[in-house]
Each structure stands twice: as structure tokens, then as C-alpha cells.
Amino acid sequence: DAGITQSPRYKITETGRQVTLMCHQTWSHSYMFWYRQDLGHGLRLIYYSAAADITDKGEVPDGYVVSRSKTENFPLTLESATRSQTSVYFCASRGRRLAGSYEQYFGPGTRLTVT
Amino acid sequence: AQKITQTQPGMFVQEKEAVTLDCTYDTSDQSYGLFWYKQPSSGEMIFLIYQGSYDEQNATEGRYSLNFQKARKSANLVISASQLGDSAMYFCAMREGDLTGGGNKLTFGTGTQLKVEL
């Protein structure tokens, strides 16, 4: 199906484990983003990517690793999960619906719980 | 300082009435863009409307309009003729700078929970 998908949708993991959240988009958008959503903070940018093999830090990158070997995929890895990383994670890609708007299209989110 | 401020954690509106959700922003860039997203209880993020800093007219998209007051650095969302389906969390967001690299990043406010009542 066309669009942006995330997997898994729900994940429970233990402190200290490595976990990878997957993001896939079918639009061939150059830019992709990872956000986390926590109560009282809105959405905060973790990492973003301008193209394959080009990534950069956002506001809250500590504890996360990203890679982008293919345009359509942008996985996010928590190298050693901590309880503070319990959150809802959104992947997004940047499109262009109207001239100049370049809005971001969001995936459905992954709810991650670290016990 | 907060880049995006949404001062209304929760709002109530009667069905068929108009409602304004407040958003103020802080930037020193001349080129920037303001967005509103809707997040219903199902959790997805839905793009609603966009206003560029150089756009002279306020943006409109169906029942949504953006009241852009550049000098006051405000970008309020107006929803006309509210419907029960408008009940959701609404986020204001901003991108700063040109559209290369970091200029694509969005900074979000903390959101306003809107409840539409019969």
C-alpha cells in the first residue's frame, strides 16, 4: 500500500535491550524524520535524514541511532533501552502538496513501553 | 524560550460554533512556515493547514483558516462550524529557515485538546 508505515505498532521491551523501530515510505520522499511524543512535550524531533546516507540530530538524539541505506527506509534503534524512552514514536516524510508548504506526512506511530 | 507556545491545554466548543486555537511563535528567521496538525484519539497526525512567512493572505482550507498576525507572532487556527469529529488534539508547528537541511525540521507546541459538545 502507498504511504508511510511503521512496525511494530506496539512493542514492550526490557531495560537494556536493543530495539529497532522500522519506517517505510513509498513516495520516494527525500526527507524523513523520527519524533517522539510525550505528554506535556508535544512532538520532539529525534533524528532526520535528507537523503540516503545523510542523517542529522534533532532535539533529543541521545540513546538513539539511525541509518538510511535506502531512500524508502529509515529505521530507529534504541541501543540500550531505558524507561525514559517509553513513548509513542512517529516517523514522517516531507512532501509537497501545495507550493511552498512542504508538510510532513506521518506514519501511524509505534507505542513503545520499556519495563 | 519556547519556540511554539499553545496556552490552551483544553477547549470546549458547541457544535456548529466557531472556535479559535491560539499559537504564538518565536523566531529570528525571515523565512519560516507555520503548520497545524490534528491528532484524533486514534493517534494519527493529520496535516490541516500551512502559512508561509511571506504569504500576504491568511491561509484557508475548507472550514479551517489560519489567522496570521506576523507582527504579533501569532498563527491562530480558526475552525468554523465545529463538528463532533473535530474533537481532537491540535498541534501548532513551525519550520525555520530555508528548505535545505535543518530548515525542514519542525518544532511543535504542546497541543490543545478540543472537545466539541452537542
Chai-1 contact restraints between the chains, C-beta under 6 A:
chainA,res_idxA,chainB,res_idxB,connection_type,confidence,min_distance_angstrom,max_distance_angstrom,comment,restraint_id
A,Y31,B,N104,contact,1.0,0.0,6.0,A-B,restraint_1
A,G42,B,F91,contact,1.0,0.0,6.0,A-B,restraint_2
A,G42,B,F108,contact,1.0,0.0,6.0,A-B,restraint_3
A,G42,B,G109,contact,1.0,0.0,6.0,A-B,restraint_4
A,G42,B,T110,contact,1.0,0.0,6.0,A-B,restraint_5
A,G42,B,G111,contact,1.0,0.0,6.0,A-B,restraint_6
A,L43,B,F108,contact,1.0,0.0,6.0,A-B,restraint_7
A,L45,B,K105,contact,1.0,0.0,6.0,A-B,restraint_8
A,R94,B,N104,contact,1.0,0.0,6.0,A-B,restraint_9
A,G100,B,G52,contact,1.0,0.0,6.0,A-B,restraint_10
A,S101,B,Y50,contact,1.0,0.0,6.0,A-B,restraint_11
A,E103,B,F47,contact,1.0,0.0,6.0,A-B,restraint_12
A,E103,B,Y50,contact,1.0,0.0,6.0,A-B,restraint_13
A,F106,B,M45,contact,1.0,0.0,6.0,A-B,restraint_14
A,P108,B,E44,contact,1.0,0.0,6.0,A-B,restraint_15
A,G109,B,G43,contact,1.0,0.0,6.0,A-B,restraint_16
